């Protein structure tokens, strides 16, 4: 049997009667707007974003995400954890080692039709989201948990977009347990 887990996942962009942007930080909304303008516009803008991220993480990994983004206190606390700084530095450098196209593709995927209906998912699923997340606001996780059959909602009442790695390990350990 296969299992599925979703962490800070978005609802489909074209979901009827769903305010996809409600509660989302303005910087994230702007990036999605660039994607709506097309790949060329998005790539040019992400080049600038990536340069800023690389510069900030080289100086201070806790500043990986621009101060323009109004992260929750929970996310700021995760970002300030010195035990994560070297991994953050390595991760962002690796992410952009060959350019910005992974970031561009990920952002474009946010606004594209998924090609399947989540109500067809039959695998046991867990949907984890934080109530203070401003990058993927909680209503996305609520929607997924409501619409994926038999999904277990794992709600971090105080968490944001970036939980403590031990929390993710604990909450998703069932993915690797024998069925």
N, C-alpha and C positions, 0 to 999 in steps of 0.2 A: 504494500500500500504506500502511496505517496502522500506526503504532508506538505502543507504550504504555510508560509508565514509572511506577513506583510508588516513592515515597520515604517511608520510615518508615510503611508501611501496615500496618493491622491485618488479622488473619485474621477470617473471619466469626465473629460472636459465638456462633452456634449450632453451631459445629464440634464434632462428636462426639469424645470422647477427647482434647480439647485444653484445657489449663489456660490460659485466656485471660488470667488475672491474674498468672500466675507471673512474678516478677521485676519487676513493675510497682510504681511508687511509690505509697504509701498515699494521697496526695492525689488522684492520678489514679483510683485504685480508688474513692475516695469520690465523685468526680464521676460516674463511671459508675453508681454506686449511686443517686445522685440521679435520673439518667435512668431507671433502672428503677422509680423511684417515680412517674414521670410528668412531663409537661411543666410543670405548675404548680410542683411542688416544684423541679425543675431550674431553671426561670427565676428563681425567688426566690433560690436559692443562687447562681446565676451573676451576678445583679445585684451581690451582695456581692463576688464574685470580681473582676468587671470594675472595680468602684470601686477595689479594692485595686491592680489592675494599672495603671489610669490614674494613680493617685496615685504609685505606685512609679516608673513610666516617666517621669513629669514631673520627678521628683527625680533619678533615676539609672537610665537604661535598662538597665544591667547587672542591675538588681534586678526586671526585668519579671516574672519568675517568682518566686513567693514563696520565701523561704528554707525554708519548710516542705517544699518539694519537694526531695528529695535527688538533684539532678542529678549526672551524672558530671562528672569533672574536664574532660573534653573539652567538654561543654556549657557548663560554667562559663567555660571559656576563650573560647568563641565569644561568649557573653553579655558578656564583659569587653572585647571588641574595640571600641575607641572609634570605629573606622571604620564600624561598623554601628549605632552608637547613634542617630544621627538617623533612619535608616531604620526602626529599631525604634520610635522615638517616633512617627513619622508613621504607621507601619503599625498600631499598636495604637489610636491615636486614630481612624484611619479605620475600623478594625474595629468600634468601638463608637459611631461617629458617630450611627447610627440605632437604637441600643439593643443588646441582647444576643442578639437572635433568631438571628443567624448562628451564634454560639457554641452556643446551645441546639440549633439544628437539627443542627449537626455532631455534637454529643454524642449526641443521640437517634439519629442515623444509625448510630452505632457498634453499637448493640444491636438494630437492625432486620435482618430478612432482606434479603439483597441482591437477590433477584429473578432471579438468574442463577447458574450454576455456573461457577467459575473455570476448570474443565477445558474449557470451551467457547471460551475465548479463543484466537484463532488469530493475532492480530497478534504480530509480534516484540515481546518485552517485556523490560524490565530492572527488577529489584527491588533497590533500594538500601536497606541498613540498617546501623546501627552496632551493634557488639557491646557498647557500654556504655550503650545507650539504656534508660532506666528509665520512659519515658513510653509507648513502644511497644517492649516488650522484643524481643530478637533472634529469639525463636522464632516471632514473627509473620512476619517476613521470611523465615525459613527455611521456614515452612509455605507461604507464597505462592510462593517460588521452586520448591519441590517440586511444587506443585499446578497452577501455570499452565504449560501445555505450552510447552516450548522457552524458558522464561524464563531470562534470564541473571541470576545472583545477583551483585550488586556489594556486597561486604562491606567495610565500613570497620572494620578490626580495632580501632582505638583510638577511633573516633568514637561519638558518642551520637545524640541525636535531632536536633540542629541542626548540620549540617556547615558548614564554611566554604563560602560561596557559590561560590568559585572551583572547589571540588571538585564541586559539583553541576553547574556549567556544563561542566566537563571531562568528567564521567562521562555526562552526558545530551546531549552535543553531537550524537550520532548521531540524536536525534529530529528535528532540522531539516536533516540532510544529505539530498541527493537520493537516492532509492532506486535 
